[in-house]
Amino acid sequence: MSSSPLLHSALDNYRSLVRFVARRMSDRQEAHDLVHDAWVRAAESQPTLSQELHTPSSRAYLYAVAENLVIDHYRRRKRQQDALQGVALWQPAQTDDVKDTHSLRQAIAAVDHALADLPPRCRAIFLADRLDGTPQTDIAAQHGTSVKTVEREVQRAMDAIEQALHRWRGDPAPAARKGRRRTLGALLSLAGIGVGGSSAWLAWRQWVPSWQLTLSAAQHQPLLQALPDGSSLTLDAQSLADVAFYAHQRHVQLHRGTAFFNVQRDAQRAFIVDAGNARITVLGTRFEVALEDAHTVRVTVEQGHVQVAQRDGAAERQAVELHDGETLRWTAGHAPQRSQPGGEVATWRNGWLELDNLPLEAAIQRISRYCAQPVRVEPSAAQLRVFGRVQISHAADWVQLLPAMLPVQLRAEQARGQAWIVITRS
């Protein structure tokens, strides 16, 4: 599979580019993030650059982009300091030991998981009280409860945080004690990090989502969701995704099914979609991501371009760039397959399903999202190939017509309290 000189330059010079940026910053993780952003910036200019750049000049271009991003990074930090009017900030770039930065991230991740396990009301009360600074009388009024109950819920959350941090350190969790009032900064000191209240607050905002949502599309019905940045996400029926916006990135985890994304450009926050073993990164574009089965991810770009990479340690080696109209199908353990089929992208948004030489099992997985009665395919018929275009409103009728199109037969079966349609080889 051919790729551009700019892409080759990014992959061949990744480590040296990270070292180049890391010498200007004390946080190596931030250096990795900036190198990633440099790749995206350079790739955005790829359609014109690919015709005039060869490897040496593309390498120089990447280094220039990375240098500018480092400068922008420090300018943003200075603006944040000015905005907070001299409040002492936690600054990894001025830390003597980069290990503190990594430890703080891990500690805050432990806090985030602990809060995610709390009941919704308890979590909301804690965040309003300790992070937003809302008066407890106002919190009590919002939740229709007493100030005393608010205090108990805050203490419950703080206890959960302390126990989570002790588990993270490998210590036995202490027994609950009454009358204990501790700040977030004091609890984070359990991780061996001396951070104050404003430092803990800023770190929290950096690594804990400022906005998040779990989206689950019902059977028969796609789901359109507007996102806070002006982007939008459309889930196909019976699809599931988690969306989280951070200070430095916008992230979607596609757990099941298919999604179409219309992403608004934001040069400061890349839009990242994780699906199966693939990571798709963009700044602004329109594209579809489909989990075809447990091992295969398909990405199709309608407009713009994206980077697709493996989510394991080989991500830098395996990055692939897609442009308008291109499709990438990636099965775990196999080389990615690129194609340019043409035609409309994500036709399910308009009430149609395209079955382009799919195994019957994969076709039924898609069709059954729109059938009231569950359908499954026995292994004997699973690999029969299916072609065609199916109107979603007639999905159940299409299943009934399968014996006229393929050497299969349908039978009824009762399983798990439901009547199933089972497709077998005839």
NORZIBEL-V420909 format. One record per residue. RES is the residue in three letters. PSI is psi in degrees with one decimal (NA if undefined). OMEGA is omega in whole degrees, 0 to 359 (* if undefined). D_FIRST is the distance of its C-alpha to the first C-alpha in Angstrom with 1 decimal. Layout:
# NORZIBEL-V420909
{{RES & PSI & OMEGA & D_FIRST} {RES & PSI & OMEGA & D_FIRST}}
This chain:
# NORZIBEL-V420909
{{MET & 124.7 & 181 & 0.0} {SER & 153.6 & 175 & 3.8} {SER & 169.3 & 190 & 6.6} {SER & 160.0 & 173 & 10.3} {PRO & -35.9 & 180 & 13.0} {LEU & -42.3 & 178 & 14.8} {LEU & -44.3 & 177 & 12.3} {HIS & -41.5 & 181 & 12.1} {SER & -41.8 & 179 & 15.8} {ALA & -43.5 & 183 & 16.4} {LEU & -42.4 & 183 & 14.8} {ASP & -29.0 & 187 & 16.4} {ASN & 17.4 & 186 & 19.7} {TYR & -52.1 & 184 & 20.1} {ARG & -42.8 & 180 & 23.2} {SER & -33.6 & 178 & 24.9} {LEU & -38.6 & 176 & 24.5} {VAL & -43.5 & 179 & 26.2} {ARG & -40.3 & 179 & 28.9} {PHE & -45.5 & 181 & 29.5} {VAL & -39.3 & 183 & 30.1} {ALA & -30.1 & 178 & 32.0} {ARG & -20.4 & 180 & 34.5} {ARG & -5.5 & 181 & 35.5} {MET & 148.0 & 180 & 35.8} {SER & -7.6 & 181 & 37.4} {ASP & 108.0 & 183 & 35.2} {ARG & -31.6 & 178 & 32.0} {GLN & -40.7 & 176 & 30.7} {GLU & -33.9 & 177 & 31.3} {ALA & -43.7 & 177 & 29.4} {HIS & -42.9 & 181 & 26.3} {ASP & -41.2 & 181 & 26.9} {LEU & -35.7 & 176 & 27.3} {VAL & -40.2 & 177 & 24.2} {HIS & -44.7 & 178 & 22.3} {ASP & -36.1 & 179 & 24.1} {ALA & -39.9 & 178 & 23.4} {TRP & -44.8 & 181 & 19.6} {VAL & -43.4 & 179 & 20.3} {ARG & -46.7 & 181 & 22.7} {ALA & -40.2 & 181 & 20.4} {ALA & -29.8 & 178 & 17.5} {GLU & -31.6 & 180 & 20.2} {SER & 0.2 & 187 & 20.8} {GLN & -42.2 & 184 & 17.1} {PRO & -34.5 & 179 & 17.5} {THR & -35.0 & 183 & 20.2} {LEU & -33.4 & 187 & 19.3} {SER & -22.1 & 182 & 15.9} {GLN & -13.2 & 186 & 17.9} {GLU & -9.8 & 181 & 20.5} {LEU & 135.8 & 166 & 19.4} {HIS & -179.4 & 192 & 18.2} {THR & -48.2 & 182 & 17.8} {PRO & -43.4 & 182 & 21.6} {SER & -34.9 & 177 & 22.5} {SER & -35.2 & 176 & 19.8} {ARG & -45.1 & 179 & 21.0} {ALA & -38.5 & 179 & 24.6} {TYR & -43.3 & 179 & 23.7} {LEU & -42.3 & 180 & 22.5} {TYR & -37.2 & 178 & 25.7} {ALA & -42.2 & 177 & 27.8} {VAL & -44.6 & 180 & 26.5} {ALA & -42.8 & 179 & 27.1} {GLU & -43.4 & 179 & 30.6} {ASN & -36.1 & 179 & 31.5} {LEU & -36.6 & 176 & 30.5} {VAL & -44.7 & 178 & 32.8} {ILE & -45.0 & 178 & 35.6} {ASP & -38.1 & 180 & 35.1} {HIS & -48.1 & 181 & 35.2} {TYR & -31.1 & 175 & 38.6} {ARG & -42.4 & 178 & 39.9} {ARG & -42.0 & 180 & 39.2} {ARG & -40.6 & 179 & 41.0} {LYS & -40.8 & 178 & 44.0} {ARG & -38.0 & 178 & 44.2} {GLN & -40.9 & 179 & 44.3} {GLN & -43.9 & 180 & 47.1} {ASP & -38.8 & 182 & 49.1} {ALA & -32.4 & 181 & 48.7} {LEU & 8.6 & 171 & 50.2} {GLN & 50.6 & 171 & 53.1} {GLY & 2.1 & 177 & 53.2} {VAL & 135.8 & 182 & 52.6} {ALA & 121.8 & 182 & 51.4} {LEU & 153.5 & 170 & 47.7} {TRP & 120.4 & 186 & 45.6} {GLN & 106.0 & 180 & 43.2} {PRO & -32.8 & 184 & 40.7} {ALA & -17.6 & 181 & 40.3} {GLN & 8.7 & 181 & 44.0} {THR & 139.0 & 181 & 44.1} {ASP & -32.3 & 185 & 45.2} {ASP & 117.1 & 181 & 43.1} {VAL & -20.5 & 178 & 39.5} {LYS & -32.6 & 179 & 40.2} {ASP & -40.6 & 180 & 42.5} {THR & -48.2 & 181 & 39.7} {HIS & -41.6 & 181 & 37.7} {SER & -39.9 & 180 & 40.9} {LEU & -39.7 & 178 & 41.7} {ARG & -45.1 & 180 & 38.4} {GLN & -41.2 & 181 & 38.9} {ALA & -43.9 & 181 & 42.5} {ILE & -34.4 & 175 & 41.7} {ALA & -40.1 & 178 & 39.1} {ALA & -40.5 & 178 & 41.9} {VAL & -44.7 & 182 & 44.2} {ASP & -43.6 & 178 & 41.7} {HIS & -38.7 & 179 & 41.4} {ALA & -43.2 & 180 & 45.1} {LEU & -33.1 & 179 & 45.7} {ALA & -26.5 & 181 & 43.2} {ASP & -8.5 & 180 & 45.3} {LEU & 157.0 & 173 & 48.5} {PRO & 148.2 & 184 & 50.0} {PRO & -41.6 & 182 & 48.9} {ARG & -42.9 & 180 & 52.3} {CYS & -44.5 & 180 & 52.7} {ARG & -44.5 & 181 & 49.3} {ALA & -40.8 & 179 & 50.0} {ILE & -43.7 & 179 & 53.5} {PHE & -47.6 & 182 & 52.2} {LEU & -39.8 & 179 & 49.6} {ALA & -39.3 & 184 & 52.1} {ASP & -50.9 & 190 & 54.8} {ARG & -26.1 & 182 & 52.9} {LEU & -42.0 & 182 & 50.0} {ASP & -16.4 & 178 & 51.2} {GLY & 22.4 & 180 & 54.9} {THR & 132.8 & 178 & 56.3} {PRO & 142.6 & 183 & 60.0} {GLN & -28.6 & 177 & 60.7} {THR & -38.3 & 178 & 63.3} {ASP & -39.5 & 178 & 60.6} {ILE & -43.2 & 179 & 58.2} {ALA & -42.1 & 180 & 61.1} {ALA & -40.1 & 180 & 61.8} {GLN & -35.4 & 184 & 58.2} {HIS & 2.5 & 178 & 58.0} {GLY & 42.3 & 182 & 61.6} {THR & -174.6 & 182 & 62.7} {SER & 161.4 & 176 & 64.9} {VAL & -36.1 & 179 & 64.3} {LYS & -40.4 & 178 & 65.2} {THR & -39.2 & 177 & 62.4} {VAL & -45.3 & 179 & 59.9} {GLU & -40.6 & 179 & 61.0} {ARG & -41.3 & 181 & 60.6} {GLU & -40.1 & 177 & 57.0} {VAL & -44.2 & 179 & 56.1} {GLN & -37.1 & 177 & 57.6} {ARG & -43.6 & 179 & 55.8} {ALA & -42.6 & 180 & 52.4} {MET & -38.3 & 176 & 53.4} {ASP & -41.4 & 180 & 54.4} {ALA & -38.4 & 178 & 51.0} {ILE & -45.7 & 182 & 49.3} {GLU & -43.3 & 179 & 51.6} {GLN & -38.9 & 179 & 51.0} {ALA & -39.9 & 180 & 47.2} {LEU & -35.1 & 175 & 47.4} {HIS & -40.8 & 177 & 49.7} {ARG & -40.5 & 179 & 47.3} {TRP & -37.7 & 179 & 44.5} {ARG & -13.8 & 183 & 46.7} {GLY & 13.3 & 179 & 47.7} {ASP & 154.5 & 171 & 51.3} {PRO & 136.0 & 180 & 53.5} {ALA & 134.9 & 180 & 53.8} {PRO & 155.9 & 175 & 57.3} {ALA & 149.1 & 180 & 59.8} {ALA & 137.0 & 179 & 60.1} {ARG & 141.4 & 181 & 62.8} {LYS & 154.1 & 174 & 64.7} {GLY & 15.2 & 183 & 65.2} {ARG & 120.8 & 178 & 62.0} {ARG & 111.0 & 185 & 60.5} {ARG & 149.1 & 179 & 57.5} {THR & 163.7 & 176 & 55.0} {LEU & -41.7 & 179 & 51.2} {GLY & -40.6 & 179 & 51.3} {ALA & -39.8 & 179 & 53.9} {LEU & -38.9 & 179 & 51.8} {LEU & -21.8 & 177 & 48.7} {SER & -16.7 & 173 & 50.9} {LEU & -24.8 & 179 & 50.7} {ALA & 3.8 & 180 & 47.3} {GLY & 21.7 & 183 & 49.0} {ILE & 123.0 & 179 & 48.0} {GLY & 90.4 & 179 & 50.7} {VAL & 144.8 & 179 & 49.7} {GLY & -175.5 & 184 & 52.0} {GLY & -47.5 & 181 & 52.1} {SER & -35.0 & 178 & 50.2} {SER & -44.8 & 179 & 47.6} {ALA & -39.4 & 179 & 47.0} {TRP & -45.8 & 181 & 46.8} {LEU & -41.0 & 179 & 44.1} {ALA & -40.1 & 178 & 42.1} {TRP & -46.6 & 181 & 42.5} {ARG & -28.0 & 182 & 41.2} {GLN & -39.7 & 190 & 38.2} {TRP & -3.1 & 175 & 36.9} {VAL & 138.0 & 185 & 38.6} {PRO & 138.1 & 172 & 37.5} {SER & -18.6 & 178 & 39.6} {TRP & 135.2 & 178 & 38.8} {GLN & 155.0 & 185 & 37.4} {LEU & 139.5 & 171 & 37.5} {THR & 126.3 & 182 & 36.6} {LEU & 130.6 & 179 & 35.6} {SER & 115.5 & 180 & 36.1} {ALA & 137.9 & 181 & 36.0} {ALA & 168.0 & 175 & 38.6} {GLN & 143.6 & 178 & 38.3} {HIS & -12.7 & 194 & 38.1} {GLN & 116.1 & 171 & 37.6} {PRO & 161.4 & 182 & 34.7} {LEU & 122.8 & 177 & 35.6} {LEU & 126.7 & 181 & 35.1} {GLN & 121.0 & 172 & 35.6} {ALA & 142.0 & 181 & 36.1} {LEU & 158.6 & 188 & 35.2} {PRO & -23.6 & 183 & 37.4} {ASP & 5.2 & 183 & 35.1} {GLY & -7.0 & 175 & 35.0} {SER & 171.8 & 175 & 31.7} {SER & 154.9 & 181 & 31.8} {LEU & 129.4 & 176 & 30.4} {THR & 120.4 & 178 & 30.8} {LEU & 135.6 & 171 & 30.8} {ASP & 164.8 & 181 & 30.6} {ALA & 142.5 & 178 & 33.6} {GLN & 31.8 & 175 & 34.1} {SER & 156.3 & 185 & 31.4} {LEU & 133.3 & 180 & 32.2} {ALA & 150.2 & 171 & 31.1} {ASP & 133.3 & 180 & 32.6} {VAL & 133.8 & 179 & 32.5} {ALA & 131.3 & 177 & 33.7} {PHE & 125.3 & 178 & 34.0} {TYR & 174.0 & 178 & 34.6} {ALA & -30.7 & 187 & 35.7} {HIS & -7.7 & 180 & 32.3} {GLN & 161.7 & 173 & 29.9} {ARG & 129.0 & 190 & 29.7} {HIS & 137.3 & 174 & 28.5} {VAL & 131.5 & 172 & 28.1} {GLN & 111.2 & 178 & 27.8} {LEU & 112.6 & 183 & 26.9} {HIS & -31.9 & 186 & 28.8} {ARG & 142.3 & 171 & 28.7} {GLY & -144.4 & 189 & 27.7} {THR & 144.6 & 179 & 25.9} {ALA & 146.7 & 174 & 26.4} {PHE & 134.4 & 185 & 25.8} {PHE & 133.6 & 170 & 26.0} {ASN & 100.8 & 192 & 27.5} {VAL & 126.8 & 174 & 27.3} {GLN & 139.0 & 182 & 29.6} {ARG & 134.7 & 173 & 28.5} {ASP & 100.6 & 186 & 30.1} {ALA & -20.8 & 181 & 28.9} {GLN & -15.5 & 183 & 31.0} {ARG & 106.2 & 176 & 29.6} {ALA & 153.3 & 176 & 26.0} {PHE & 119.0 & 187 & 25.6} {ILE & 131.3 & 175 & 23.9} {VAL & 123.5 & 173 & 23.4} {ASP & 126.4 & 180 & 23.2} {ALA & 118.1 & 183 & 22.5} {GLY & -128.5 & 181 & 22.3} {ASN & 12.1 & 185 & 20.0} {ALA & 147.4 & 172 & 18.0} {ARG & 124.9 & 181 & 19.2} {ILE & 126.1 & 185 & 18.6} {THR & 132.7 & 180 & 20.0} {VAL & 167.8 & 167 & 21.3} {LEU & -43.7 & 177 & 24.2} {GLY & 120.5 & 183 & 24.9} {THR & 177.9 & 176 & 23.2} {ARG & 123.1 & 185 & 23.5} {PHE & 163.0 & 180 & 21.2} {GLU & 141.1 & 174 & 21.6} {VAL & 128.9 & 181 & 21.0} {ALA & 130.2 & 169 & 22.0} {LEU & 99.3 & 185 & 22.8} {GLU & -32.9 & 173 & 22.4} {ASP & -167.9 & 185 & 24.0} {ALA & -17.4 & 187 & 24.8} {HIS & -7.6 & 189 & 21.3} {THR & 131.1 & 176 & 18.9} {VAL & 137.8 & 176 & 18.2} {ARG & 131.4 & 179 & 17.0} {VAL & 128.8 & 178 & 16.5} {THR & 128.9 & 182 & 17.0} {VAL & 123.6 & 175 & 17.7} {GLU & -41.3 & 181 & 20.7} {GLN & 139.8 & 181 & 21.3} {GLY & -153.9 & 174 & 20.1} {HIS & 156.8 & 184 & 17.1} {VAL & 162.1 & 171 & 16.6} {GLN & 131.6 & 177 & 15.0} {VAL & 128.7 & 182 & 14.2} {ALA & 157.3 & 172 & 14.8} {GLN & 150.2 & 182 & 16.4} {ARG & -1.9 & 177 & 20.2} {ASP & -168.6 & 184 & 20.9} {GLY & -9.7 & 182 & 21.2} {ALA & 15.4 & 187 & 17.5} {ALA & -42.3 & 184 & 16.9} {GLU & -34.4 & 181 & 16.3} {ARG & -29.9 & 191 & 13.7} {GLN & 7.5 & 184 & 11.7} {ALA & 136.7 & 179 & 12.0} {VAL & 139.1 & 181 & 9.7} {GLU & 132.0 & 179 & 11.1} {LEU & 143.1 & 179 & 12.1} {HIS & -174.2 & 183 & 14.4} {ASP & 128.9 & 173 & 17.1} {GLY & -1.7 & 182 & 16.7} {GLU & 149.4 & 178 & 13.3} {THR & 140.6 & 175 & 13.3} {LEU & 126.2 & 175 & 11.7} {ARG & 122.8 & 187 & 13.3} {TRP & 115.2 & 176 & 13.5} {THR & 134.0 & 182 & 16.0} {ALA & 132.3 & 179 & 17.6} {GLY & -2.0 & 180 & 16.8} {HIS & 160.7 & 177 & 13.6} {ALA & 144.6 & 178 & 9.9} {PRO & 147.3 & 180 & 9.2} {GLN & 118.0 & 181 & 8.7} {ARG & 142.0 & 176 & 8.1} {SER & 168.8 & 177 & 10.6} {GLN & 77.5 & 188 & 13.2} {PRO & -24.2 & 184 & 16.4} {GLY & 177.5 & 180 & 18.9} {GLY & -175.9 & 184 & 22.4} {GLU & 143.4 & 178 & 24.2} {VAL & 138.4 & 177 & 22.8} {ALA & 58.3 & 183 & 24.9} {THR & -19.1 & 179 & 27.4} {TRP & -23.4 & 177 & 29.5} {ARG & -24.1 & 181 & 30.9} {ASN & 17.1 & 173 & 32.6} {GLY & 15.3 & 180 & 33.9} {TRP & 150.6 & 173 & 31.3} {LEU & 128.7 & 176 & 28.7} {GLU & 120.9 & 178 & 25.8} {LEU & 94.8 & 188 & 25.2} {ASP & 88.5 & 178 & 22.1} {ASN & 46.5 & 180 & 22.1} {LEU & 148.6 & 167 & 23.0} {PRO & 146.0 & 182 & 24.9} {LEU & -39.0 & 181 & 28.5} {GLU & -44.8 & 179 & 28.8} {ALA & -38.2 & 179 & 26.1} {ALA & -42.5 & 180 & 27.7} {ILE & -34.8 & 176 & 31.1} {GLN & -37.1 & 178 & 30.0} {ARG & -47.3 & 183 & 29.3} {ILE & -40.1 & 187 & 32.3} {SER & -17.0 & 176 & 34.7} {ARG & -22.5 & 185 & 34.4} {TYR & 10.9 & 180 & 36.5} {CYS & 135.7 & 179 & 39.0} {ALA & -32.2 & 181 & 42.3} {GLN & 130.7 & 181 & 42.4} {PRO & 146.5 & 184 & 39.9} {VAL & 141.0 & 173 & 37.8} {ARG & 157.1 & 182 & 36.0} {VAL & 131.0 & 176 & 34.4} {GLU & 152.8 & 184 & 35.5} {PRO & -31.7 & 183 & 33.0} {SER & -26.3 & 182 & 34.1} {ALA & -0.1 & 190 & 32.8} {ALA & -34.4 & 187 & 29.9} {GLN & 5.9 & 173 & 27.0} {LEU & 137.3 & 185 & 28.5} {ARG & 144.3 & 183 & 26.0} {VAL & 133.0 & 176 & 27.1} {PHE & 151.7 & 172 & 26.5} {GLY & -176.5 & 182 & 28.4} {ARG & 123.7 & 186 & 29.6} {VAL & 130.7 & 175 & 32.3} {GLN & 125.5 & 187 & 34.8} {ILE & -38.0 & 182 & 35.2} {SER & -16.5 & 179 & 38.9} {HIS & 26.3 & 183 & 39.1} {ALA & -44.2 & 181 & 36.8} {ALA & -37.3 & 179 & 39.7} {ASP & -38.4 & 179 & 40.7} {TRP & -40.7 & 178 & 37.2} {VAL & -43.2 & 181 & 37.5} {GLN & -26.7 & 181 & 40.9} {LEU & -3.6 & 183 & 39.6} {LEU & -41.0 & 181 & 36.9} {PRO & -21.4 & 177 & 39.3} {ALA & -14.5 & 184 & 39.5} {MET & -28.0 & 185 & 35.8} {LEU & 160.4 & 177 & 34.8} {PRO & 67.4 & 181 & 36.7} {VAL & 165.1 & 172 & 37.7} {GLN & 156.5 & 181 & 40.9} {LEU & 142.1 & 174 & 41.9} {ARG & 153.8 & 178 & 44.4} {ALA & 143.7 & 181 & 46.0} {GLU & 138.3 & 179 & 46.1} {GLN & 122.3 & 180 & 47.8} {ALA & 137.6 & 178 & 45.9} {ARG & 39.2 & 176 & 46.3} {GLY & 14.1 & 180 & 49.0} {GLN & 155.5 & 175 & 46.9} {ALA & 116.8 & 183 & 46.7} {TRP & 152.7 & 166 & 43.2} {ILE & 123.7 & 181 & 41.6} {VAL & 129.3 & 180 & 40.1} {ILE & 122.4 & 181 & 37.8} {THR & 161.4 & 177 & 38.2} {ARG & 135.3 & 182 & 37.3} {SER & NA & * & 40.2}}
